[in-house]
Amino acid sequence: MFLEERQEIILNMLARDGKVRVRELSEKFKVTEDCIRKDLGALEKKGKLKRTYGGAVRIRENSHMVEVSKHRNTDVEAKQRIAQAAVKLIHEKDMVFLDISTSNLAIAELLVKMDQDITVVTNMIDILVVLARNPKIRVVFAGGKINKSRDGFWGGMTLDFISRLKPDIAFVGAVGVDVKENSVSTYDIDDGINKAAIIRHSKKAYVVAEARKLSTDGNYNYTTLDTLSGLITDTLPARDIQDAADSYGVEIILP
């Protein structure tokens, strides 16, 4: 096996498991532990991992993709799978809050095709436009100060409105979910304050996040996982992440 192939397999193992051990890699590839240490050192210099005693761990990324328009067409299939799982949790007559999130936009695109008597509250402009096509859905818009790059409203007026609601269920987007550190993050502080308020005032609240976001971070932690009813994602995460979520009493919900 070529060195490049071995290192690619190591990175794939890291992506799947979150960590690797020198001894186990040495046995797997039938090379010396010193050879594996050199592999890990080379990958660390490239910014692909972080070396630890006896092995290495995956590096959590921050993509800094703030504008909604720039990631609306990314991970489309994953968002559709998340939306399919989310709508199953919505019941007739529910008040549903969908905050600023492209995964929530995917939920709205499913809801507009359904014959369900619900009320949807949102502060995202595109969700309002989508749901307006279904006259059976009562749509309430949480206005305030517009943030054009994020396609929605936040600020004092939006926060005051949210604080007066008691939604039956809420779906909240995230930039990053660090299950082991018990944190959920976004980029903008005002956005995070709104998300935290939505979770606090809703009877049930779920974070919607593609599986890749379990290894990425934003700049502002807006809640902890133990405040949530569950985490909705598109594929089953690694065993250690499942165990960490279970320790916080957080259900991982899949399509």
ABEGO torsion letter per residue (X at the ends): XBAAAAAAAAAAAAAAAGBBBAAAAAAAAGBBAAAAAAAAAAAAAAGABBBBBGEBBBBBBBAGBABAAAAAABGAAAAAAAAAAAAAABBBGBBBBBBBBAAAAAAAAAAAABBBBBBBBBABAAAAAAAAABAABBBBBBBEBBBAAAGBBBEAAAAAAAAABBBABBBBBBABBBAAAGBBBBABAAAAAAAAAAAAABABBBBBBBAAAAABBBABBABBAAABAEBBBABBBBAAAAAAAAAAGBBBBBX
